[in-house]
Amino acid sequence: MEHVKRYSSKRLTVNGTELLLEGPVPAERLAAMRFDEGLKAFRIPEEQQKALVEIASLPEGRIVLAREADLVLGYVTFLYPDPMERWSEAKLPDLLELGAIEVSQRIRAGGVAKALLEVSFSDDAMEDYIVITTEYYWHWDLKGTGLDVWQYRKVMEKVMGSVGMVWMATDDPEICSHPANCLMARIGKRVPPESIAAFDAMRFHNRYLF
Ligand SMILES: CC(C)(COP(=O)(O)OP(=O)(O)OC[C@H]1O[C@@H](n2cnc3c(N)ncnc32)[C@H](O)[C@@H]1OP(=O)(O)O)[C@@H](O)C(=O)NCCC(=O)NCCS
């Protein structure tokens, strides 16, 4: 499958910070930027920048970011699912995982996460993919936001729902291990029925239970 990546951008001002949201951004441009110290939900900012540069250089990888000049304050990643996870079992060329979305604390709750997804899905090429996100509460910044798991789950539903990602049932043990965890997905308009059927088969390993 050819992975078409069409650049688009949008401006947004949050708490007096003028942001440019743009992407997909090429690896070499991402490597030349700086990462805000508030981007520490998953790794220290320098390590996260390296990980994102690697994703941007993958054929299917996409990074859409929010920056103030050359300072990155938010990003979202799309790439093939981890080979260790069930979502890569069928090796679907048209299934991408929204791997992470993060917005620096000082500009949170200002619509940046939703705008990052708006820019991401403004590329018509996204209609050729099933995009999934696996939401595990242990990845959430409960401490930094002061939200409980259900309030945080609501935020994630609003963010993901803004681009048409919807909750989907699965018997994946990690997802089922806590009721706030969930699988969400968006099936692009041009995704063929065979890919949808293969995705449905991956969602349930124990069909006899249903
Ligand atoms: C989750 C996260 C990306 C949200 O980013 P954000 O830019 O603050 O999100 P938005 O401003 O677009 O908010 C989306 C909605 O949630 C609401 N919201 C966001 N933060 C909120 C908070 N702390 N309390 C209440 N509502 C909140 C917004 O008001 C908005 O609601 P609306 O759709 O009714 O307008 C951000 O909190 C973050 O980076 N967290 C750490 C990393 C993480 O947990 N990522 C998710 C797992 S990969």
The ligand as a Tripos MOL2 file, in Angstrom:
@<TRIPOS>MOLECULE
LIG
   48    50     1     0     0
SMALL
NO_CHARGES

@<TRIPOS>ATOM
      1 C1         -5.5900   13.8690   27.0360 C.3       1 LIG1
      2 C2         -4.9780   15.1650   26.4870 C.3       1 LIG1
      3 C3         -4.2040   14.8340   25.2010 C.3       1 LIG1
      4 C4         -6.1310   16.1560   26.1480 C.3       1 LIG1
      5 O1         -5.5470   17.2700   25.5080 O.3       1 LIG1
      6 P1         -6.2630   18.7210   25.5430 P.3       1 LIG1
      7 O2         -5.6090   19.5700   24.5210 O.co2     1 LIG1
      8 O3         -6.3100   19.2030   26.9250 O.co2     1 LIG1
      9 O4         -7.7430   18.3030   25.0460 O.3       1 LIG1
     10 P2         -8.8410   19.3270   24.4550 P.3       1 LIG1
     11 O5         -8.5610   20.6880   24.9950 O.co2     1 LIG1
     12 O6         -8.9050   19.1440   22.9870 O.co2     1 LIG1
     13 O7        -10.1340   18.7740   25.1940 O.3       1 LIG1
     14 C5        -11.0960   17.8830   24.6940 C.3       1 LIG1
     15 C6        -12.3270   17.9880   25.5630 C.3       1 LIG1
     16 O8        -12.0180   17.5400   26.8970 O.3       1 LIG1
     17 C7        -12.2290   18.6060   27.8240 C.3       1 LIG1
     18 N1        -11.1470   18.5860   28.7960 N.ar      1 LIG1
     19 C8         -9.8160   18.5550   28.5590 C.ar      1 LIG1
     20 N2         -9.1380   18.5530   29.7280 N.ar      1 LIG1
     21 C9        -10.0590   18.5960   30.7040 C.ar      1 LIG1
     22 C10        -9.9820   18.6320   32.1240 C.ar      1 LIG1
     23 N3         -8.8000   18.6020   32.7640 N.pl3     1 LIG1
     24 N4        -11.1530   18.6670   32.8240 N.ar      1 LIG1
     25 C11       -12.3420   18.6770   32.2010 C.ar      1 LIG1
     26 N5        -12.4790   18.6550   30.8430 N.ar      1 LIG1
     27 C12       -11.3440   18.6240   30.1200 C.ar      1 LIG1
     28 C13       -12.1800   19.8750   26.9990 C.3       1 LIG1
     29 O9        -12.9000   20.9200   27.6320 O.3       1 LIG1
     30 C14       -12.8450   19.4140   25.7200 C.3       1 LIG1
     31 O10       -14.2350   19.3250   25.9260 O.3       1 LIG1
     32 P3        -15.3130   19.8020   24.7840 P.3       1 LIG1
     33 O11       -15.1210   18.8050   23.6370 O.co2     1 LIG1
     34 O12       -16.6240   19.6360   25.4690 O.co2     1 LIG1
     35 O13       -14.9270   21.1790   24.3950 O.co2     1 LIG1
     36 C15        -4.0270   15.8410   27.5340 C.3       1 LIG1
     37 O14        -4.6920   15.9180   28.7770 O.3       1 LIG1
     38 C16        -2.7230   15.0910   27.7250 C.2       1 LIG1
     39 O15        -1.7350   15.3390   27.0420 O.2       1 LIG1
     40 N6         -2.6720   14.1470   28.6870 N.am      1 LIG1
     41 C17        -1.4640   13.3520   28.9140 C.3       1 LIG1
     42 C18        -1.2360   12.2890   27.8700 C.3       1 LIG1
     43 C19        -2.4280   11.3440   27.7500 C.2       1 LIG1
     44 O16        -3.0550   10.9550   28.7230 O.2       1 LIG1
     45 N7         -2.7580   10.9670   26.4820 N.am      1 LIG1
     46 C20        -3.8690   10.0630   26.2340 C.3       1 LIG1
     47 C21        -3.4330    8.6410   26.1170 C.3       1 LIG1
     48 S1         -2.4490    8.3660   24.6720 S.3       1 LIG1
@<TRIPOS>BOND
     1     1     2 1
     2     2     3 1
     3     2     4 1
     4     2    36 1
     5     4     5 1
     6     5     6 1
     7     6     7 2
     8     6     8 1
     9     6     9 1
    10     9    10 1
    11    10    11 2
    12    10    12 1
    13    10    13 1
    14    13    14 1
    15    14    15 1
    16    15    16 1
    17    15    30 1
    18    16    17 1
    19    17    18 1
    20    17    28 1
    21    18    19 ar
    22    18    27 ar
    23    19    20 ar
    24    20    21 ar
    25    21    22 ar
    26    21    27 ar
    27    22    23 1
    28    22    24 ar
    29    24    25 ar
    30    25    26 ar
    31    26    27 ar
    32    28    29 1
    33    28    30 1
    34    30    31 1
    35    31    32 1
    36    32    33 2
    37    32    34 1
    38    32    35 1
    39    36    37 1
    40    36    38 1
    41    38    39 2
    42    38    40 1
    43    40    41 1
    44    41    42 1
    45    42    43 1
    46    43    44 2
    47    43    45 1
    48    45    46 1
    49    46    47 1
    50    47    48 1
@<TRIPOS>SUBSTRUCTURE
     1 LIG1         1 GROUP 0 **** ****
